Amino acid sequence: MKRKAIWLLAYGMLVVVLPAHSHGDSPGSYEIEVDDLADWERTYGHSDTLALRTVAASGQDATRVAPSGEAGEALVYKTQGGLRSFAVQTYGGKPGAGDGGGLQFLISADGKSYRSVTPDIHEEPGKSPTVTYASRGFPVGTKFLKIVFEGGGADASPEIGEVVLNDDAGTGAAASKPSGAVLYGSMVLLSPQEEGEAVYYTTDGSDPRTSKTRLLYGAPIAIASETVLKATSADPASGPAKESSGVSTYAYTPYPLAAPPEGIDDKLDDFGLTAVRANVYTATDNPAYYGGDGRRAVRATTGAGVILYKTEYDMTSFSVSSYYFAGLPLSKLKFYASSDDVTYNEVPALAYPSGNPVKNWQPYAYENMALPEGTRYLKIEMTGKSKAWTPQVSSVAINLNTASASLATTKTKGGILATLATETDGARLYYRLNDGNDFLPYTAPIALHGYVRLEAYAVKEGLLPSPVRSYAINASDEVQLDRFGQMEDASFAGKVTSESQLAADAKADKAYYDSLQAPAGRDDYGGLAGSKDKYGFKATGYFAIQRLNGRPVMTTPSGNLYFSLAVNGVTANETYSLVKGRETLYESVPPYAGEYKPAWLGTDSFSYYVANKYRKSGVFPTEHDIYMEAIGRLEKWGFNGIGGFSPEKYGEEGLFPYMRMLPLDSMSWAKIDGLKFFDIYAPGAETKLDQAFAQAVAPYKDDPMLVGYFIGNEYDFHKFYQVVPGLKASKAAIKGRLVQRLASKYGTIGAFNKAWGTDFASFDSLKEAKLPVDTKTAWSDMNGLFAEYLDRFYGTVAKLFRKYDSHHLLLGDRWTVTAFRDAKLRGMLAAAEGKYVDVISLNYYSHKVETELLDDLYAKAGKPIMMSEFGYGTSEQGLAQLIQNAASNQAQRGIRYRNYVEGVASLRYVVGANVFNYVDQAGLGRHWQGQWGEHYNSGLVNVADRPYKDYLTAAKATNDDIYRIMLGQRPKYFYDFNKK
């Protein structure tokens, strides 16, 4: 980034003052000084044999210092406020790795005692190549710079065109450390010359612009041996080109160097250090994907691959670097130790991502710092069902690894205190925050504030530096969700505070679920066994509506009485919450490219429920796992089906009754902006529906476990009169149909204007206009359109559904409570839908069962009713309540369930009550609704997969007795919440 400069003349030297840098020194103590060598006035001293040479029309420096070619010629500079850095621009000479290309650079505090420095070298291409030698980071008190020509003749010596002191702006691809001696295990960070460019580098002395061994920089580079680092930066789209890119060279010498202990450092360039290998080979492709490693161990087939190491001394520790393809499930490496090559025992390994992925290949590290005593054999097993080429093993170290940096955090007032540690005695720790310019030595706990990305590693002389571990730490005061997905501020019994508690849940769960018994006297579908013969029902082979003493009831395929006690949302889908863009609200979110990747949905949303299931069992549950586990639990709690918004594909396995949804809600061509509504007037609607039903309905027509199909969910019928008149016919066909009806009825625009109280010029002008519904006649006309729409909508759907499936029930479209409670809408919907469906479905959330309204609905529809969705919740765990002030605790929630289900089951026309839902919604809202998503205490289990036992005990009491209640064999349960 270029900075504005202020030029002034001071102390006989030309001084350039730029905005101050922050380098730990007081602002202004180091002034930037530039000598363009137009004369000798700006130097402190120089050899008499040096000359100033004018370069005509060079396009570069007009004058340069020309040496005679004799060794020892020198320029000396003395700074006014202190010397922090220099950059010397030269022409000619022969730049070499780690040297001055014919120049030596020395610094001094007093002008008498000098020490040499190794410069960074920045080569710029061109007809007359320019080389800039630079160094920085000098001790406080340094004031003098001496530039000495090494000689070798005038042609071999470079000319100097410009000297800049104390400007750290850098040239070319910048490194975080200057060339020279560095502490053993230091990490070098590279950055591009221009923002947005990519950095390419080599460590074998080759040109990074053209070398086949060049690497794309993506992670810090550890200095554990003499290293010459050459780097260039370029547009990532085009890559580096020799004729257009400069090269920066950095030379590093690590200190102190200590003799390593007995051990193995296997880069797996071949299998020369292994004792045995099986089903593995050396892969050499695409080294840039694997941190520059051109030779890795890879499985030959999807079977297990094995690498075995043997030593004549005890193995005490190991570390393994690997890569896995992040587009597939992570298959961790397994490790086995033995003292005799006969008995092997699996040993644990700390596993963590150790860098950023390249081309979807994620670096991953494993370590064990306490192998069993006497270990002489270490077996590494590579597994993975998806592909043979993932994972890949890059390197193995035995007894030579420094333990990685672990993190512990303590909350403080206004932030977090971060403490780093390593299991390796005597190791140094380093860290950096938020992609800072360099790693800093760790000496004491770090006070953190805000949302922080902390990277850390450890190193001990003689051992290999540990991989860099990355931690995301939310030290802000905005945290709302803890690391287990629980509301931060909520305090409740059973709140999880440690991973060990979740691990202990596995045993507790088994005891709890083993103690439950499914209700007796049920057939294979959850119906009342023996009721077919007792009440004279028919076995139709499918769920059906039959009559019992004039009452409509549902029956199972076996012909037994069935009251649907299904559970909606048997899936983890509503437990995923949007993380991206609001990270400060979460105490901790495991990284996407790591162990918890299966708990991510894409890269933006995370499920703490899925993560907690893993912490609980050690295995990430699949969608299928969650569904199948739920069936076992639901049966024991007395439920007998899977309701809406559950993975329909698993219902086909024939284990539990389930329901499907017709594909109308996915048809974008029939959607209307601002209205959840199906536009049956859309061009080609019937043809498109026919085609969709042929694919979505016909394949399941013979499935006996399928109860039936919902048409849709919670259409905005209550907004019809407000929204439809304001639509544009160019975007909504139903508006065009309205205008068509008006033109047909009124004939002239004048007649229409009089009836509607408007002044439009033509019927065509109505199509894109917002029509006011202010007169009695206008309301009557809208009633006519609504009635026509409903008949056409339900009639078309029913006709096409029956074309492809004559066996299953058409279950209605899950009305909203708003539409149900509106007498006019209830009447019109009931009259129209009742002609075509088998069951009216109602998403009915209510403090009480409004019998008079339900009676009215049944009377007008003439079809049985199913409560397709209902539920209650509490605010105990910080979540929202489904219905405000319904329950203050889970016991009251259970009472509400009993009141509701037994209340509707005792009505002569209700055939089911499906509760919402299986798992609580995400604490900060379900993912697809973003910032303001639903976050209800709606589940049978919470985010930690802990069942609401008080609630479920009550629900089970009702569920187990549902048929006695339905048949009037015992009075319905009722608790009056209005009693004081």
Helices and strands as residue ranges (DSSP letters): E 6-10, E 13-17, E 33-35, E 45-46, E 51-54, E 63-66, E 74-78, E 85-91, E 103-108, E 114-117, E 120-124, E 130-136, E 144-149, E 159-165, E 174-175, E 180-183, E 186-188, E 190-191, E 198-202, E 215-216, E 221-223, E 227-234, E 247-255, E 264-266, E 276-278, E 280-283, G 287-290, E 296-299, E 305-310, E 318-325, E 334-338, E 345-347, E 350-353, E 361-368, E 377-382, E 392-398, E 406-412, E 415-421, E 428-433, E 440-441, E 446-448, E 450-459, E 469-475, H 499-514, H 531-535, E 544-548, E 551-555, E 561-562, E 566-567, G 573-575, E 576-578, G 583-585, G 597-599, E 600-601, E 605-607, H 608-617, H 623-637, E 641-642, G 648-653, E 658-661, G 663-666, G 668-670, H 685-696, G 698-700, E 706-710, G 717-719, H 720-723, G 724-726, H 733-746, H 749-756, G 764-766, H 776-804, E 809-810, H 817-821, H 823-833, E 840-843, H 851-861, E 865-870, H 890-905, E 910-915, G 927-932, H 949-960, H 962-966
